[in-house]
């Protein structure tokens, strides 16, 4: 676990720092299926509309209080109560801060908050061409459910996604 970061709930004023973490990851085209960058205003709107049952934390580097990671869990579906126990996970860490334990620190705090909100299972997708992410999630206790073939299309390239889950 990272010892040089503090984890806290997201705030509206975090939007600009969040897009500074998120947009370079999107622009790389390698680690997420998100295909468009976000403005700070769009991120503020996302934070403002974040579900009440959701969990959204940021990691701040202690030395400069800069956001270097974020993690959100949202309800899997809102059209039925049958999935109320399932959350969908998203994790992003500044490209310059990988392998420093930031995502693990976020996960420890987020998963405990998810338990308190009544979640029993976390569900997410990992790009099949990102074995480092899959290995990280497996260390957290995620298990592979299967592979969704040609699940995403970025430009003319199809990307398979590995479907994973973790029971809390």
MDTraj code that builds the backbone (N, CA, C; nanometers):
import mdtraj as md
import numpy as np

residues = "UNK UNK UNK UNK UNK UNK UNK UNK UNK UNK UNK UNK UNK UNK UNK UNK UNK UNK UNK UNK UNK UNK UNK UNK UNK UNK UNK UNK UNK UNK UNK UNK UNK UNK UNK UNK UNK UNK UNK UNK UNK UNK UNK UNK UNK UNK UNK UNK UNK UNK UNK UNK UNK UNK UNK UNK UNK UNK UNK UNK UNK UNK UNK UNK UNK UNK UNK UNK UNK UNK UNK UNK UNK UNK UNK UNK UNK UNK UNK UNK UNK UNK UNK UNK UNK UNK UNK UNK UNK UNK UNK UNK UNK UNK UNK UNK UNK UNK UNK UNK UNK UNK UNK UNK UNK UNK UNK UNK UNK UNK UNK UNK UNK UNK UNK UNK UNK UNK UNK UNK UNK UNK UNK UNK UNK UNK UNK UNK UNK UNK UNK UNK UNK UNK UNK UNK UNK UNK UNK UNK UNK UNK UNK UNK UNK UNK UNK UNK UNK UNK UNK UNK UNK UNK UNK UNK UNK UNK UNK UNK UNK UNK UNK UNK UNK UNK UNK UNK".split()
xyz = np.array([
    [0.0837, -0.1182, 0.0000],
    [0.0000, 0.0000, 0.0000],
    [0.0883, 0.1246, 0.0000],
    [0.0441, 0.2259, -0.0712],
    [0.1209, 0.3504, -0.0801],
    [0.1162, 0.4239, 0.0532],
    [0.2305, 0.4698, 0.0966],
    [0.2357, 0.5443, 0.2228],
    [0.2521, 0.6931, 0.2001],
    [0.2732, 0.7328, 0.0745],
    [0.2946, 0.8741, 0.0462],
    [0.1723, 0.9424, -0.0127],
    [0.0534, 0.8788, 0.0011],
    [-0.0710, 0.9394, -0.0462],
    [-0.1756, 0.9374, 0.0646],
    [-0.2655, 1.0328, 0.0557],
    [-0.3833, 1.0355, 0.1412],
    [-0.5035, 1.0089, 0.0520],
    [-0.5975, 0.9306, 0.1023],
    [-0.7184, 0.8959, 0.0277],
    [-0.8349, 0.9699, 0.0921],
    [-0.9156, 1.0344, 0.0083],
    [-1.0342, 1.1037, 0.0600],
    [-1.1437, 1.1024, -0.0453],
    [-1.2683, 1.1280, -0.0036],
    [-1.3776, 1.1351, -0.1011],
    [-1.3555, 1.2493, -0.2006],
    [-1.4045, 1.2302, -0.3204],
    [-1.3932, 1.3317, -0.4248],
    [-1.4683, 1.4578, -0.3830],
    [-1.4206, 1.5705, -0.4301],
    [-1.4855, 1.7002, -0.4104],
    [-1.5042, 1.7657, -0.5469],
    [-1.5982, 1.8559, -0.5551],
    [-1.6238, 1.9254, -0.6813],
    [-1.4980, 1.9951, -0.7333],
    [-1.4205, 2.0528, -0.6433],
    [-1.3011, 2.1268, -0.6853],
    [-1.1883, 2.0352, -0.7359],
    [-1.2088, 1.9041, -0.7303],
    [-1.1081, 1.8092, -0.7796],
    [-1.1137, 1.7905, -0.9313],
    [-1.2149, 1.8432, -0.9956],
    [-1.2396, 1.8141, -1.1370],
    [-1.1186, 1.8428, -1.2250],
    [-1.0543, 1.9573, -1.2084],
    [-0.9409, 1.9921, -1.2952],
    [-0.8247, 1.8946, -1.2768],
    [-0.7945, 1.8593, -1.1519],
    [-0.6865, 1.7644, -1.1275],
    [-0.7217, 1.6251, -1.1791],
    [-0.8483, 1.5872, -1.1693],
    [-0.8907, 1.4555, -1.2177],
    [-0.8697, 1.4448, -1.3683],
    [-0.9086, 1.5468, -1.4441],
    [-0.8898, 1.5369, -1.5891],
    [-0.7417, 1.5381, -1.6257],
    [-0.6585, 1.5959, -1.5410],
    [-0.5130, 1.5916, -1.5659],
    [-0.4580, 1.4508, -1.5482],
    [-0.5222, 1.3692, -1.4659],
    [-0.4848, 1.2286, -1.4515],
    [-0.5478, 1.1464, -1.5642],
    [-0.6753, 1.1687, -1.5866],
    [-0.7532, 1.0858, -1.6779],
    [-0.7182, 1.1072, -1.8255],
    [-0.7060, 1.2316, -1.8681],
    [-0.6886, 1.2580, -2.0113],
    [-0.5606, 1.1994, -2.0716],
    [-0.4448, 1.2052, -2.0060],
    [-0.3275, 1.1410, -2.0653],
    [-0.3433, 0.9889, -2.0812],
    [-0.4163, 0.9275, -1.9913],
    [-0.4426, 0.7834, -2.0026],
    [-0.5288, 0.7573, -2.1254],
    [-0.6316, 0.8378, -2.1437],
    [-0.7191, 0.8238, -2.2602],
    [-0.6399, 0.8496, -2.3880],
    [-0.5612, 0.9568, -2.3875],
    [-0.4850, 0.9940, -2.5073],
    [-0.3828, 0.8877, -2.5475],
    [-0.3335, 0.8110, -2.4513],
    [-0.2362, 0.7062, -2.4841],
    [-0.2976, 0.5975, -2.5718],
    [-0.4291, 0.5760, -2.5585],
    [-0.4969, 0.4740, -2.6370],
    [-0.4629, 0.3316, -2.5995],
    [-0.3984, 0.3111, -2.4836],
    [-0.3487, 0.1784, -2.4478],
    [-0.4180, 0.1121, -2.3290],
    [-0.4752, 0.1899, -2.2390],
    [-0.5125, 0.1331, -2.1098],
    [-0.6608, 0.1389, -2.0779],
    [-0.7374, 0.2101, -2.1554],
    [-0.8800, 0.2238, -2.1312],
    [-0.9524, 0.2221, -2.2648],
    [-1.0798, 0.1920, -2.2620],
    [-1.1592, 0.2011, -2.3840],
    [-1.2265, 0.3373, -2.3955],
    [-1.2059, 0.4234, -2.2980],
    [-1.2545, 0.5610, -2.3126],
    [-1.1837, 0.6209, -2.4337],
    [-1.2594, 0.6864, -2.5192],
    [-1.2010, 0.7344, -2.6445],
    [-1.2111, 0.8847, -2.6642],
    [-1.2584, 0.9559, -2.5643],
    [-1.2597, 1.1012, -2.5736],
    [-1.2171, 1.1599, -2.4398],
    [-1.1407, 1.2661, -2.4476],
    [-1.0961, 1.3323, -2.3256],
    [-1.2105, 1.4135, -2.2667],
    [-1.1909, 1.4573, -2.1431],
    [-1.2941, 1.5301, -2.0709],
    [-1.2455, 1.6688, -2.0330],
    [-1.3381, 1.7615, -2.0293],
    [-1.3079, 1.8946, -1.9783],
    [-1.3330, 1.8949, -1.8282],
    [-1.2787, 1.9938, -1.7612],
    [-1.3038, 2.0060, -1.6170],
    [-1.4529, 2.0254, -1.5913],
    [-1.5203, 2.0977, -1.6779],
    [-1.6645, 2.1189, -1.6606],
    [-1.7410, 1.9874, -1.6727],
    [-1.7044, 1.9043, -1.7691],
    [-1.7694, 1.7734, -1.7820],
    [-1.7447, 1.6887, -1.6571],
    [-1.6243, 1.6955, -1.6028],
    [-1.5944, 1.6193, -1.4811],
    [-1.6739, 1.6726, -1.3628],
    [-1.6892, 1.8045, -1.3536],
    [-1.7726, 1.8618, -1.2457],
    [-1.9165, 1.8117, -1.2569],
    [-1.9676, 1.8057, -1.3784],
    [-2.1037, 1.7545, -1.3998],
    [-2.1135, 1.6084, -1.3576],
    [-2.0107, 1.5313, -1.3881],
    [-2.0079, 1.3896, -1.3493],
    [-2.0082, 1.3770, -1.1961],
    [-1.9251, 1.4555, -1.1310],
    [-1.9194, 1.4514, -0.9848],
    [-2.0540, 1.4931, -0.9256],
    [-2.1128, 1.5995, -0.9786],
    [-2.2409, 1.6499, -0.9265],
    [-2.3522, 1.5462, -0.9412],
    [-2.3488, 1.4692, -1.0480],
    [-2.4536, 1.3706, -1.0745],
    [-2.4184, 1.2318, -1.0226],
    [-2.3057, 1.2189, -0.9525],
    [-2.2618, 1.0871, -0.9075],
    [-2.3676, 1.0256, -0.8169],
    [-2.3976, 0.8968, -0.8359],
    [-2.5054, 0.8332, -0.7597],
    [-2.4798, 0.8355, -0.6088],
    [-2.5862, 0.8523, -0.5339],
    [-2.5762, 0.8549, -0.3882],
    [-2.5165, 0.7259, -0.3329],
    [-2.5472, 0.6139, -0.3954],
    [-2.4908, 0.4855, -0.3503],
    [-2.3521, 0.4613, -0.4053],
    [-2.3017, 0.5532, -0.4843],
    [-2.1699, 0.5368, -0.5417],
    [-2.0602, 0.5635, -0.4404],
    [-1.9400, 0.5229, -0.4771],
    [-1.8191, 0.5427, -0.3961],
    [-1.7165, 0.6061, -0.4890],
    [-1.6587, 0.7192, -0.4484],
    [-1.5649, 0.7898, -0.5361],
    [-1.4572, 0.8532, -0.4489],
    [-1.3356, 0.8006, -0.4603],
    [-1.2221, 0.8500, -0.3823],
    [-1.1105, 0.8976, -0.4741],
    [-1.0319, 0.9895, -0.4228],
    [-0.9110, 1.0339, -0.4915],
    [-0.7916, 1.0101, -0.4004],
    [-0.6756, 0.9929, -0.4628],
    [-0.5490, 0.9781, -0.3895],
    [-0.4686, 1.1052, -0.4120],
    [-0.4276, 1.1696, -0.3030],
    [-0.3470, 1.2915, -0.3100],
    [-0.2061, 1.2619, -0.2628],
    [-0.1099, 1.2992, -0.3451],
    [0.0300, 1.2850, -0.3057],
    [0.0562, 1.3839, -0.1919],
    [0.1134, 1.3354, -0.0841],
    [0.1341, 1.4191, 0.0344],
    [0.2264, 1.5367, 0.0096],
    [0.3310, 1.5182, -0.0698],
    [0.4311, 1.6233, -0.0860],
    [0.3759, 1.7490, -0.1514],
    [0.2799, 1.7340, -0.2442],
    [0.2289, 1.8530, -0.3135],
    [0.0767, 1.8599, -0.3189],
    [0.0088, 1.7642, -0.2541],
    [-0.1381, 1.7585, -0.2480],
    [-0.2030, 1.7459, -0.3856],
    [-0.1271, 1.6967, -0.4836],
    [-0.1791, 1.6777, -0.6184],
    [-0.2488, 1.5428, -0.6284],
    [-0.3619, 1.5400, -0.6960],
    [-0.4329, 1.4142, -0.7185],
    [-0.3526, 1.3295, -0.8161],
    [-0.3221, 1.2067, -0.7740],
    [-0.2445, 1.1143, -0.8571],
    [-0.3215, 0.9862, -0.8881],
    [-0.4450, 0.9766, -0.8397],
    [-0.5257, 0.8592, -0.8682],
    [-0.6697, 0.8819, -0.8288],
    [-0.7575, 0.8026, -0.8880],
    [-0.8992, 0.8096, -0.8551],
    [-0.9617, 0.6738, -0.8766],
    [-1.0663, 0.6491, -0.7998],
    [-1.1366, 0.5217, -0.8131],
    [-1.2833, 0.5451, -0.7827],
    [-1.3683, 0.4890, -0.8675],
    [-1.5122, 0.5022, -0.8461],
    [-1.5792, 0.3664, -0.8561],
    [-1.6835, 0.3522, -0.7777],
    [-1.7717, 0.2366, -0.7857],
    [-1.9124, 0.2921, -0.7986],
    [-1.9831, 0.2429, -0.8989],
    [-2.1189, 0.2875, -0.9239],
    [-2.2108, 0.1668, -0.9294],
    [-2.3388, 0.1888, -0.9028],
    [-2.4323, 0.0769, -0.9156],
    [-2.4251, 0.0153, -1.0550],
    [-2.4295, -0.1159, -1.0610],
    [-2.4241, -0.1874, -1.1884],
    [-2.5412, -0.1486, -1.2782],
    [-2.6600, -0.1355, -1.2185],
    [-2.7792, -0.0989, -1.2950],
    [-2.8777, -0.0296, -1.2021],
    [-2.9543, 0.0592, -1.2581],
    [-3.0553, 0.1292, -1.1774],
    [-3.1967, 0.0973, -1.2246],
    [-3.2121, 0.0218, -1.3315],
    [-3.3436, -0.0091, -1.3865],
    [-3.4134, -0.1234, -1.3129],
    [-3.3406, -0.1907, -1.2226],
    [-3.3971, -0.2981, -1.1426],
    [-3.3194, -0.3053, -1.0111],
    [-3.3841, -0.3529, -0.9071],
    [-3.3165, -0.3677, -0.7781],
    [-3.2405, -0.5001, -0.7705],
    [-3.2543, -0.5845, -0.8715],
    [-3.1918, -0.7163, -0.8712],
    [-3.0394, -0.7090, -0.8660],
    [-2.9826, -0.5949, -0.9086],
    [-2.8375, -0.5792, -0.9104],
    [-2.7876, -0.4823, -0.8033],
    [-2.8693, -0.4523, -0.7051],
    [-2.8302, -0.3547, -0.6022],
    [-2.7044, -0.3947, -0.5259],
    [-2.6705, -0.5207, -0.5271],
    [-2.5525, -0.5683, -0.4533],
    [-2.4246, -0.5627, -0.5374],
    [-2.4343, -0.5169, -0.6639],
    [-2.3214, -0.5190, -0.7570],
    [-2.2801, -0.3758, -0.7922],
    [-2.1502, -0.3500, -0.7829],
    [-2.0944, -0.2208, -0.8227],
    [-1.9985, -0.2413, -0.9392],
    [-1.9875, -0.1395, -1.0230],
    [-1.8928, -0.1392, -1.1343],
    [-1.7768, -0.0483, -1.0964],
    [-1.6555, -0.0974, -1.1168],
    [-1.5330, -0.0302, -1.0726],
    [-1.4607, 0.0390, -1.1870],
    [-1.4073, 0.1573, -1.1572],
    [-1.3170, 0.2274, -1.2488],
    [-1.1992, 0.2815, -1.1691],
    [-1.0773, 0.2563, -1.2149],
    [-0.9564, 0.2990, -1.1443],
    [-0.8601, 0.3631, -1.2429],
    [-0.8075, 0.4792, -1.2051],
    [-0.7113, 0.5501, -1.2907],
    [-0.6009, 0.6079, -1.2034],
    [-0.4765, 0.5839, -1.2439],
    [-0.3596, 0.6359, -1.1715],
    [-0.2732, 0.7117, -1.2709],
    [-0.2250, 0.8274, -1.2284],
    [-0.1367, 0.9095, -1.3107],
    [-0.0281, 0.8215, -1.3725],
    [-0.0062, 0.8377, -1.5023],
    [0.0902, 0.7524, -1.5732],
    [0.2292, 0.7562, -1.5113],
    [0.2669, 0.8661, -1.4488],
    [0.4004, 0.8774, -1.3888],
    [0.4086, 0.8147, -1.2496],
    [0.2964, 0.7639, -1.1994],
    [0.2925, 0.7134, -1.0613],
    [0.2556, 0.5658, -1.0521],
    [0.2632, 0.4956, -1.1615],
    [0.2278, 0.3540, -1.1596],
    [0.3245, 0.2745, -1.0731],
    [0.2707, 0.1661, -1.0183],
    [0.3463, 0.0692, -0.9385],
    [0.4015, 0.1301, -0.8088],
    [0.3289, 0.2276, -0.7568],
    [0.3639, 0.2871, -0.6277],
    [0.2617, 0.2526, -0.5200],
    [0.1687, 0.1631, -0.5515],
    [0.0700, 0.1203, -0.4532],
    [-0.0520, 0.2103, -0.4431],
    [-0.0650, 0.3057, -0.5328],
    [-0.1765, 0.4008, -0.5248],
    [-0.3098, 0.3319, -0.5499],
    [-0.3183, 0.2508, -0.6544],
    [-0.4438, 0.1815, -0.6843],
    [-0.4807, 0.0845, -0.5721],
    [-0.3825, 0.0197, -0.5126],
    [-0.4107, -0.0717, -0.4007],
    [-0.4630, 0.0062, -0.2809],
    [-0.4051, 0.1227, -0.2545],
    [-0.4522, 0.2058, -0.1430],
    [-0.5950, 0.2527, -0.1677],
    [-0.6226, 0.2968, -0.2895],
    [-0.7590, 0.3378, -0.3232],
    [-0.8564, 0.2214, -0.3065],
    [-0.8156, 0.1040, -0.3521],
    [-0.9032, -0.0129, -0.3463],
    [-0.9372, -0.0511, -0.2028],
    [-0.8391, -0.0470, -0.1147],
    [-0.8658, -0.0825, 0.0250],
    [-0.9743, 0.0069, 0.0844],
    [-0.9638, 0.1358, 0.0615],
    [-1.0607, 0.2308, 0.1156],
    [-1.1955, 0.2182, 0.0429],
    [-1.1912, 0.2074, -0.0889],
    [-1.3139, 0.1995, -0.1678],
    [-1.3931, 0.0723, -0.1380],
    [-1.3243, -0.0395, -0.1263],
    [-1.3953, -0.1648, -0.1035],
    [-1.4631, -0.1656, 0.0326],
    [-1.3985, -0.1081, 0.1319],
    [-1.4619, -0.0992, 0.2645],
    [-1.5846, -0.0087, 0.2583],
    [-1.5739, 0.1033, 0.1897],
    [-1.6893, 0.1929, 0.1740],
    [-1.8013, 0.1225, 0.0980],
    [-1.7659, 0.0434, -0.0025],
    [-1.8664, -0.0307, -0.0791],
    [-1.9401, -0.1306, 0.0100],
    [-1.8673, -0.1987, 0.0965],
    [-1.9317, -0.2920, 0.1904],
    [-2.0325, -0.2181, 0.2779],
    [-1.9931, -0.1018, 0.3288],
    [-2.0828, -0.0230, 0.4150],
    [-2.2084, 0.0223, 0.3402],
    [-2.1979, 0.0379, 0.2084],
    [-2.3138, 0.0804, 0.1290],
    [-2.3962, -0.0380, 0.0788],
    [-2.3608, -0.1576, 0.1220],
    [-2.4406, -0.2747, 0.0890],
    [-2.3983, -0.3517, -0.0349],
    [-2.2859, -0.3158, -0.0926],
    [-2.2384, -0.3921, -0.2084],
    [-2.1745, -0.5227, -0.1621],
    [-2.1953, -0.6265, -0.2410],
    [-2.1396, -0.7580, -0.2121],
    [-2.0432, -0.8041, -0.3208],
    [-2.0494, -0.7390, -0.4359],
    [-1.9715, -0.7833, -0.5511],
    [-1.9276, -0.6612, -0.6315],
    [-1.8058, -0.6699, -0.6842],
    [-1.7543, -0.5664, -0.7734],
    [-1.7272, -0.6318, -0.9082],
    [-1.7663, -0.5610, -1.0100],
    [-1.7602, -0.6108, -1.1470],
    [-1.6858, -0.5075, -1.2302],
    [-1.5978, -0.5515, -1.3175],
    [-1.5332, -0.4564, -1.4076],
    [-1.4780, -0.5289, -1.5290],
    [-1.4227, -0.4510, -1.6182],
    [-1.3646, -0.5012, -1.7418],
    [-1.2195, -0.4544, -1.7495],
    [-1.1342, -0.5384, -1.8058],
    [-0.9937, -0.5038, -1.8287],
    [-0.9641, -0.5327, -1.9745],
    [-0.8983, -0.4379, -2.0403],
    [-0.8594, -0.4642, -2.1788],
    [-0.7737, -0.5901, -2.1852],
    [-0.8027, -0.6762, -2.2815],
    [-0.7289, -0.8017, -2.2938],
    [-0.5824, -0.7782, -2.3284],
    [-0.5512, -0.6620, -2.3846],
    [-0.4124, -0.6306, -2.4179],
    [-0.3419, -0.5538, -2.3057],
    [-0.3960, -0.5641, -2.1846],
    [-0.3364, -0.4978, -2.0687],
    [-0.3141, -0.6006, -1.9568],
    [-0.2177, -0.6913, -1.9743],
    [-0.1961, -0.7970, -1.8753],
    [-0.1533, -0.7437, -1.7386],
    [-0.0892, -0.6284, -1.7337],
    [-0.0485, -0.5723, -1.6040],
    [-0.1709, -0.5364, -1.5211],
    [-0.2728, -0.4814, -1.5846],
    [-0.3955, -0.4479, -1.5123],
    [-0.4657, -0.5742, -1.4634],
    [-0.4710, -0.6748, -1.5476],
    [-0.5341, -0.8007, -1.5062],
    [-0.4595, -0.8603, -1.3872],
    [-0.3274, -0.8620, -1.3911],
    [-0.2482, -0.9163, -1.2803],
    [-0.2730, -0.8368, -1.1526],
    [-0.2813, -0.7044, -1.1633],
    [-0.3099, -0.6211, -1.0465],
    [-0.4449, -0.6582, -0.9860],
    [-0.5475, -0.6669, -1.0692],
    [-0.6808, -0.6996, -1.0187],
    [-0.6848, -0.8397, -0.9572],
    [-0.6127, -0.9333, -1.0169],
    [-0.6095, -1.0678, -0.9589],
    [-0.5453, -1.0658, -0.8205],
    [-0.4443, -0.9807, -0.7992],
    [-0.3844, -0.9674, -0.6658],
    [-0.4843, -0.9122, -0.5653],
    [-0.5806, -0.8336, -0.6131],
    [-0.6850, -0.7803, -0.5261],
    [-0.7953, -0.8820, -0.4985],
    [-0.7888, -0.9972, -0.5642],
    [-0.8892, -1.1009, -0.5420],
    [-0.9944, -1.1124, -0.6502],
    [-0.9758, -1.0436, -0.7625],
    [-1.0695, -1.0570, -0.8733],
    [-1.0452, -1.1888, -0.9456],
    [-1.1518, -1.2415, -1.0031],
    [-1.1460, -1.3643, -1.0808],
    [-1.2030, -1.3385, -1.2195],
    [-1.1473, -1.4054, -1.3182],
    [-1.1928, -1.3899, -1.4553],
    [-1.3255, -1.4628, -1.4735],
    [-1.4220, -1.3913, -1.5292],
    [-1.5514, -1.4489, -1.5638],
    [-1.5483, -1.4986, -1.7075],
    [-1.4844, -1.4217, -1.7943],
    [-1.4762, -1.4593, -1.9346],
    [-1.4203, -1.3445, -2.0173],
    [-1.4213, -1.3620, -2.1466],
    [-1.3716, -1.2603, -2.2372],
    [-1.4832, -1.2178, -2.3311],
    [-1.5059, -1.0888, -2.3369],
    [-1.6015, -1.0325, -2.4314],
    [-1.5230, -0.9967, -2.5581],
    [-1.5412, -1.0731, -2.6613],
    [-1.4670, -1.0548, -2.7860],
    [-1.5182, -0.9315, -2.8609],
    [-1.4223, -0.8559, -2.9162],
    [-1.4570, -0.7376, -2.9940],
    [-1.5558, -0.6482, -2.9192],
    [-1.5338, -0.6323, -2.7913],
    [-1.6257, -0.5588, -2.7041],
    [-1.6214, -0.4084, -2.7301],
    [-1.5047, -0.3572, -2.7598],
    [-1.4907, -0.2138, -2.7855],
    [-1.4294, -0.1948, -2.9241],
    [-1.4643, -0.0828, -2.9852],
    [-1.4020, -0.0483, -3.1124],
    [-1.3471, 0.0930, -3.0996],
    [-1.2164, 0.1024, -3.1113],
    [-1.1488, 0.2314, -3.1068],
    [-1.0989, 0.2610, -3.2470],
    [-1.1647, 0.3519, -3.3139],
    [-1.1343, 0.3755, -3.4545],
    [-1.1759, 0.2532, -3.5337],
    [-1.0793, 0.1900, -3.5981],
    [-1.1079, 0.0680, -3.6748],
    [-1.0578, -0.0583, -3.6045],
    [-1.0077, -0.0415, -3.4821],
    [-0.9506, -0.1537, -3.4076],
    [-1.0487, -0.2043, -3.3030],
    [-1.0717, -0.3334, -3.3037],
    [-1.1555, -0.3962, -3.2015],
    [-1.0691, -0.4388, -3.0842],
    [-1.1228, -0.4238, -2.9659],
    [-1.0529, -0.4591, -2.8420],
    [-1.1375, -0.5615, -2.7669],
    [-1.0758, -0.6725, -2.7295],
    [-1.1413, -0.7683, -2.6401],
    [-1.1293, -0.7157, -2.4980],
    [-1.2306, -0.7440, -2.4175],
    [-1.2231, -0.7083, -2.2762],
    [-1.2447, -0.8317, -2.1907],
    [-1.1642, -0.8407, -2.0863],
    [-1.1771, -0.9502, -1.9918],
    [-1.2716, -0.9046, -1.8812],
    [-1.3742, -0.9840, -1.8579],
    [-1.4743, -0.9548, -1.7567],
    [-1.4269, -1.0185, -1.6265],
    [-1.4192, -0.9357, -1.5206],
    [-1.3713, -0.9875, -1.3919],
    [-1.4676, -0.9456, -1.2800],
    [-1.4626, -1.0219, -1.1713],
    [-1.5481, -0.9919, -1.0564],
    [-1.4739, -1.0258, -0.9270],
    [-1.5186, -0.9590, -0.8214],
    [-1.4647, -0.9837, -0.6874],
    [-1.5831, -0.9795, -0.5909],
    [-1.5917, -1.0801, -0.5060],
    [-1.6931, -1.0789, -0.4018],
    [-1.6337, -1.0159, -0.2764],
    [-1.7074, -0.9230, -0.2203],
    [-1.6591, -0.8556, -0.0999],
    [-1.6887, -0.9403, 0.0224],
])
top = md.Topology()
chain = top.add_chain()
for i, resn in enumerate(residues, 1):
    res = top.add_residue(resn, chain, resSeq=i)
    for name in ("N", "CA", "C"):
        top.add_atom(name, md.element.get_by_symbol(name[0]), res)
traj = md.Trajectory(xyz[None], top)
